[in-house]
Structures are given as C-alpha cells and as structure tokens.
Amino acid sequence: GVLEVTGLSGRQAAELSEIDAAERELGVRLPEDYRAFLQQSDGLEGFAGPNAYLMLWSAKELLELNTAYSVAEFAPGLVLIGTDGGDTGYGFVEGPGTNRYVQVPLVGMSRDAAQVIGRTLVEMVTRLRGGHPA
C-alpha cells in the first residue's frame, strides 16, 4: 500500500461517513484504492522519496481544497487529492471504465495539462518517489 511504498506514518483512519460525504459533495465516486487508503490513513504528508514531497488530503479537505483551487471550473472531470506542497497537484480523472491518476500544474490548470502518472494510487506514489511501477 501507499504507506509501505512511502515509508510515511499514517494518520487516523477516515470514517466511512466522511468519505461518503466527500463523494456526495464532489459528485464523484472516488477510486476504490483511494477510498481504501483513506480508510487506512486519512491523508498523509512528508517526503515520499529523496526529492518527492507528498501531501494527500483528508476526506474532509477534498471538497474544501478542490473548491479553493476552482478545479471543476478549470479542469472538469478532474478531482485533486493532494499536492507536492508547491505548484503541482495530484488527482484523478474519471475515464471510461477506469480512473487515471494524474499530475497537473496548479497555475494554468486544465484537463489538457494533466499528465497520467499511474493507473493505481500505489503506481502514482511509486513513480513520484522516482521508482518504476512493477
């Protein structure tokens, strides 16, 4: 899982009601692996690799921060789940039959600017660490 890949310590688990509320408020179904991560650790923050700072938001922060970054306006279909603590956002794009995890610039955000960096959360985090997904 994400905690094993990053070596970061987890937080208290999110309540299912918090995850369900985030989905309701955002109007999307979160990817199953991301839901499972939130049930293990409600977000995380720290160095996931030598040059890879990672902030994954808590269930409660999802709506607040997606709203603050005007994601629905600038990049419809994208949901941010965190950042690198700087100018890069991480999220997922809903696609036909699959979700894709992406990175996108927070300034100049658009669907076209989103780069796919994994089919799973673990694949995304592994790539961010500088490793190569299995």
N, C-alpha and C positions, 0 to 999 in steps of 0.2 A: 504494500500500500504506500500511500504518499509519505506517511511518517517514516516508514522504513527507508524509502529512497532518499529523503532529505536529511534524515537523522535529527530532525527537529522534534522537540517535545510537543505533544498535543495539548489542546485545551479541553475543558469540559465539553461533553457531547451536546449538540443541539437537541432540543426537544422536537419530536415529530411535528407537533403543532406549529412550531416556529418555521420549520421547513415548508410545511403545507401553506402557511400564511404567506411566506415569501413567494411561493409559486402562484398563489391566488392573486397577490398584489402585482406581480410582474406579468401575469397572464401567460406563463410558460410552464412546461414540465421540465424540471431540472434533470440533467443526465443521471442515470441510476448510480454511476460510480461517484458522482459528485454528491448526490444525496447520501450515499453510504459513507463518504468521507465526513460530511457534516455530522452524521450520527456517531462518528468516531471522535472527531475533533471539530468544534465549531470555529473553523478558521485556523490560521497559523501565521506566524511571522518570524522571519530570520533568514540567515544565509543558507540557501539550499545547496550551494556549491561555492567554490572559491570566488567567483565573480557573479553570483546569481542570488540577489536578494529577492525574496518572495513574500508577498502579503496576500493571503487568501482570506476573503472577508467572511464574517459570521453570517448566519442566516438572517439575522435582524438587520445587518448592514447592507444586504443585497439591494433592497428597494431604495433605501436612502441614498446609496452611492451611485446606483445606476441613474437615479433621478438627478443627482448633483452633476453628473457628467453628461446629462442630456443624451444618453445612449440611444433611446428609442427615436429621438429626432434625427441624430446624425448617422446612425447605423441600425436601421430597423432589422429585427431578427437576430441581433447580437445581444447577448447578456454578459456583462462583465462580472467576473467572480474575484478579481483582485488586480494587483499591480506589482511592479518591481520596486515600488517606493519612489519612483521617479516619473518618467513620462511615457512609460509603456503599460498598457492594460492587458490583462489576460481574461479570456472569457470563452464562450462557446457560441456557435452559430447553429441554429436548427437547420437540419437538412433533410432531404427525403430519406427516411428510414435510418438516419444516423445523425449524431451530433459530432461536430468537429470543434476541437479546442484550438483557439487562435490567439495570436498576439496582435495588438493594434496600437498605433500611436494615440495618446490621449488628446494631443493637439492635432487637429486635422483628421479626426476620427471619421472613418467611413467603412462601409462593407468592403469596398474595393481595396482599402488599405489593410484589411485583416489578412494575416498570413497564417495558414494552418500549421500548427506545431504539434499536433497529436490527435489520435482518434480516441484516446482514453486520457484520464487525468494523470495517471502514472506515466504514460508516454510523454505527455506535455512536461511534467516536472523533471523527468529523466533528461529530456532534451535541454531544458533550461539549465540543468546542472552541468551541461557540457558532455553528458554521456550520450550513448546511442541506444535508442529503444531496442529491446530484444525483438 
